[in-house]
Amino acid sequence: MSNLTEGRPPRHPATEGMLKHFRFAHLPPALQEHSRPFGELAEHIADNVPDGPEKTAGLRKLLEAKDCIVRAALTE
């Protein structure tokens, strides 16, 4: 995911805190393939959904789903 902030407003600290868990560059390529779509969706949500508790909860649930899928891929 890009860390570029140019051209976009600053994000709420809760959103920034959640997004760090969607990074995937450190994963092996096979796991990046599964994790990347979640990271891209999280970035889209961060930039296009108004801040608030439901946004944070939604990102948390997306993170839980991403973690499940990556763990499932480990069993392949």
Backbone as JSON Lines, residues from 0, in Angstrom:
{"i":0,"aa":"M","n":[0.84,-1.17,0.0],"ca":[0.0,0.0,0.0],"c":[0.88,1.23,0.0]}
{"i":1,"aa":"S","n":[0.36,2.25,-0.56],"ca":[1.09,3.49,-0.64],"c":[0.98,4.26,0.66]}
{"i":2,"aa":"N","n":[2.07,4.9,1.02],"ca":[2.05,5.79,2.18],"c":[1.96,7.23,1.73]}
{"i":3,"aa":"L","n":[1.65,7.48,0.46],"ca":[1.57,8.83,-0.06],"c":[0.39,9.56,0.54]}
{"i":4,"aa":"T","n":[0.64,10.77,0.99],"ca":[-0.44,11.57,1.55],"c":[-0.73,12.78,0.69]}
{"i":5,"aa":"E","n":[0.08,13.01,-0.32],"ca":[-0.11,14.17,-1.19],"c":[-1.42,14.07,-1.94]}
{"i":6,"aa":"G","n":[-2.2,15.14,-1.89],"ca":[-3.44,15.18,-2.64],"c":[-4.65,14.63,-1.9]}
{"i":7,"aa":"R","n":[-4.49,14.18,-0.67],"ca":[-5.64,13.7,0.08],"c":[-5.62,14.33,1.46]}
{"i":8,"aa":"P","n":[-6.8,14.51,2.05],"ca":[-6.83,15.1,3.4],"c":[-6.26,14.13,4.42]}
{"i":9,"aa":"P","n":[-5.81,14.64,5.56],"ca":[-5.3,13.74,6.6],"c":[-6.4,12.79,7.09]}
{"i":10,"aa":"R","n":[-6.0,11.62,7.47],"ca":[-6.94,10.62,7.96],"c":[-7.06,10.71,9.48]}
{"i":11,"aa":"H","n":[-8.19,10.26,9.97],"ca":[-8.43,10.19,11.41],"c":[-7.41,9.21,12.02]}
{"i":12,"aa":"P","n":[-6.91,9.49,13.22],"ca":[-5.93,8.59,13.84],"c":[-6.43,7.15,13.98]}
{"i":13,"aa":"A","n":[-7.72,6.95,14.23],"ca":[-8.24,5.57,14.34],"c":[-8.13,4.85,13.01]}
{"i":14,"aa":"T","n":[-8.38,5.58,11.92],"ca":[-8.26,4.98,10.59],"c":[-6.81,4.64,10.31]}
{"i":15,"aa":"E","n":[-5.9,5.56,10.58],"ca":[-4.48,5.29,10.37],"c":[-4.04,4.08,11.2]}
{"i":16,"aa":"G","n":[-4.53,4.01,12.43],"ca":[-4.17,2.89,13.28],"c":[-4.62,1.55,12.72]}
{"i":17,"aa":"M","n":[-5.78,1.53,12.09],"ca":[-6.27,0.28,11.49],"c":[-5.5,-0.07,10.22]}
{"i":18,"aa":"L","n":[-5.19,0.93,9.41],"ca":[-4.57,0.66,8.11],"c":[-3.2,-0.01,8.23]}
{"i":19,"aa":"K","n":[-2.49,0.24,9.3],"ca":[-1.16,-0.37,9.43],"c":[-1.25,-1.9,9.45]}
{"i":20,"aa":"H","n":[-2.4,-2.43,9.85],"ca":[-2.57,-3.89,9.91],"c":[-2.9,-4.5,8.56]}
{"i":21,"aa":"F","n":[-3.12,-3.66,7.55],"ca":[-3.44,-4.16,6.22],"c":[-2.21,-4.19,5.31]}
{"i":22,"aa":"R","n":[-1.05,-3.82,5.83],"ca":[0.17,-3.88,5.02],"c":[0.47,-5.32,4.66]}
{"i":23,"aa":"F","n":[1.02,-5.53,3.48],"ca":[1.24,-6.9,3.04],"c":[2.6,-7.12,2.38]}
{"i":24,"aa":"A","n":[3.39,-6.08,2.19],"ca":[4.67,-6.2,1.48],"c":[5.63,-7.15,2.2]}
{"i":25,"aa":"H","n":[5.49,-7.32,3.5],"ca":[6.38,-8.18,4.26],"c":[6.04,-9.66,4.12]}
{"i":26,"aa":"L","n":[4.88,-9.96,3.56],"ca":[4.44,-11.35,3.43],"c":[5.08,-12.02,2.22]}
{"i":27,"aa":"P","n":[5.2,-13.35,2.25],"ca":[5.66,-14.06,1.06],"c":[4.68,-13.81,-0.09]}
{"i":28,"aa":"P","n":[5.16,-13.87,-1.33],"ca":[4.3,-13.57,-2.49],"c":[2.96,-14.32,-2.51]}
{"i":29,"aa":"A","n":[2.97,-15.56,-2.13],"ca":[1.71,-16.34,-2.17],"c":[0.69,-15.78,-1.19]}
{"i":30,"aa":"L","n":[1.14,-15.29,-0.04],"ca":[0.21,-14.72,0.93],"c":[-0.16,-13.28,0.56]}
{"i":31,"aa":"Q","n":[0.76,-12.58,-0.08],"ca":[0.43,-11.22,-0.55],"c":[-0.76,-11.26,-1.5]}
{"i":32,"aa":"E","n":[-0.81,-12.29,-2.32],"ca":[-1.91,-12.46,-3.28],"c":[-3.27,-12.48,-2.58]}
{"i":33,"aa":"H","n":[-3.32,-13.07,-1.4],"ca":[-4.57,-13.16,-0.65],"c":[-4.83,-11.9,0.17]}
{"i":34,"aa":"S","n":[-3.78,-11.27,0.65],"ca":[-3.91,-10.11,1.53],"c":[-4.13,-8.8,0.77]}
{"i":35,"aa":"R","n":[-3.54,-8.68,-0.41],"ca":[-3.58,-7.42,-1.16],"c":[-4.99,-6.87,-1.39]}
{"i":36,"aa":"P","n":[-5.97,-7.68,-1.82],"ca":[-7.31,-7.12,-2.06],"c":[-7.93,-6.49,-0.8]}
{"i":37,"aa":"F","n":[-7.65,-7.06,0.35],"ca":[-8.16,-6.49,1.59],"c":[-7.51,-5.14,1.88]}
{"i":38,"aa":"G","n":[-6.2,-5.06,1.63],"ca":[-5.5,-3.8,1.83],"c":[-5.99,-2.72,0.89]}
{"i":39,"aa":"E","n":[-6.23,-3.1,-0.35],"ca":[-6.74,-2.13,-1.33],"c":[-8.14,-1.65,-0.95]}
{"i":40,"aa":"L","n":[-8.98,-2.58,-0.49],"ca":[-10.33,-2.19,-0.07],"c":[-10.27,-1.31,1.18]}
{"i":41,"aa":"A","n":[-9.39,-1.62,2.11],"ca":[-9.24,-0.8,3.31],"c":[-8.82,0.62,2.94]}
{"i":42,"aa":"E","n":[-7.9,0.78,1.99],"ca":[-7.48,2.1,1.53],"c":[-8.66,2.85,0.9]}
{"i":43,"aa":"H","n":[-9.44,2.14,0.1],"ca":[-10.61,2.75,-0.54],"c":[-11.6,3.24,0.53]}
{"i":44,"aa":"I","n":[-11.86,2.4,1.51],"ca":[-12.77,2.78,2.59],"c":[-12.21,3.98,3.35]}
{"i":45,"aa":"A","n":[-10.92,3.95,3.66],"ca":[-10.31,5.04,4.41],"c":[-10.47,6.37,3.69]}
{"i":46,"aa":"D","n":[-10.39,6.34,2.36],"ca":[-10.45,7.58,1.58],"c":[-11.85,8.01,1.18]}
{"i":47,"aa":"N","n":[-12.84,7.1,1.26],"ca":[-14.15,7.41,0.69],"c":[-15.34,7.29,1.63]}
{"i":48,"aa":"V","n":[-15.13,6.82,2.84],"ca":[-16.22,6.69,3.8],"c":[-15.99,7.71,4.91]}
{"i":49,"aa":"P","n":[-17.03,8.42,5.33],"ca":[-16.85,9.41,6.4],"c":[-16.34,8.77,7.69]}
{"i":50,"aa":"D","n":[-15.52,9.5,8.42],"ca":[-15.01,9.03,9.7],"c":[-16.13,8.83,10.7]}
{"i":51,"aa":"G","n":[-15.94,7.89,11.57],"ca":[-16.9,7.63,12.63],"c":[-16.7,6.24,13.18]}
{"i":52,"aa":"P","n":[-17.42,5.91,14.23],"ca":[-17.25,4.61,14.87],"c":[-17.61,3.44,13.96]}
{"i":53,"aa":"E","n":[-18.58,3.61,13.07],"ca":[-18.95,2.51,12.18],"c":[-17.86,2.23,11.14]}
{"i":54,"aa":"K","n":[-17.19,3.27,10.7],"ca":[-16.07,3.08,9.77],"c":[-14.96,2.28,10.44]}
{"i":55,"aa":"T","n":[-14.63,2.67,11.67],"ca":[-13.59,1.95,12.41],"c":[-14.01,0.5,12.65]}
{"i":56,"aa":"A","n":[-15.26,0.28,13.02],"ca":[-15.75,-1.08,13.24],"c":[-15.71,-1.88,11.94]}
{"i":57,"aa":"G","n":[-16.09,-1.25,10.84],"ca":[-16.05,-1.93,9.55],"c":[-14.63,-2.32,9.16]}
{"i":58,"aa":"L","n":[-13.68,-1.43,9.38],"ca":[-12.28,-1.75,9.08],"c":[-11.79,-2.89,9.99]}
{"i":59,"aa":"R","n":[-12.23,-2.88,11.24],"ca":[-11.82,-3.95,12.16],"c":[-12.36,-5.3,11.68]}
{"i":60,"aa":"K","n":[-13.6,-5.32,11.23],"ca":[-14.18,-6.58,10.74],"c":[-13.52,-7.02,9.44]}
{"i":61,"aa":"L","n":[-13.16,-6.07,8.59],"ca":[-12.43,-6.4,7.36],"c":[-11.07,-6.99,7.72]}
{"i":62,"aa":"L","n":[-10.43,-6.45,8.75],"ca":[-9.15,-6.97,9.21],"c":[-9.31,-8.41,9.72]}
{"i":63,"aa":"E","n":[-10.36,-8.65,10.46],"ca":[-10.61,-10.01,10.94],"c":[-10.79,-10.98,9.77]}
{"i":64,"aa":"A","n":[-11.52,-10.55,8.75],"ca":[-11.72,-11.39,7.57],"c":[-10.4,-11.64,6.85]}
{"i":65,"aa":"K","n":[-9.6,-10.59,6.7],"ca":[-8.29,-10.73,6.05],"c":[-7.42,-11.72,6.81]}
{"i":66,"aa":"D","n":[-7.4,-11.6,8.13],"ca":[-6.59,-12.5,8.93],"c":[-7.03,-13.96,8.76]}
{"i":67,"aa":"C","n":[-8.33,-14.19,8.71],"ca":[-8.85,-15.54,8.5],"c":[-8.42,-16.1,7.15]}
{"i":68,"aa":"I","n":[-8.52,-15.28,6.12],"ca":[-8.17,-15.75,4.77],"c":[-6.67,-16.04,4.66]}
{"i":69,"aa":"V","n":[-5.85,-15.18,5.24],"ca":[-4.4,-15.42,5.2],"c":[-4.06,-16.7,5.98]}
{"i":70,"aa":"R","n":[-4.7,-16.89,7.13],"ca":[-4.46,-18.12,7.89],"c":[-4.93,-19.35,7.1]}
{"i":71,"aa":"A","n":[-6.06,-19.23,6.41],"ca":[-6.54,-20.35,5.59],"c":[-5.54,-20.66,4.49]}
{"i":72,"aa":"A","n":[-4.94,-19.63,3.92],"ca":[-3.96,-19.85,2.84],"c":[-2.71,-20.53,3.37]}
{"i":73,"aa":"L","n":[-2.41,-20.36,4.65],"ca":[-1.24,-21.02,5.23],"c":[-1.4,-22.52,5.28]}
{"i":74,"aa":"T","n":[-2.64,-23.01,5.26],"ca":[-2.88,-24.44,5.35],"c":[-2.83,-25.12,3.98]}
{"i":75,"aa":"E","n":[-2.66,-24.33,2.92],"ca":[-2.62,-24.93,1.56],"c":[-1.4,-25.79,1.4]}
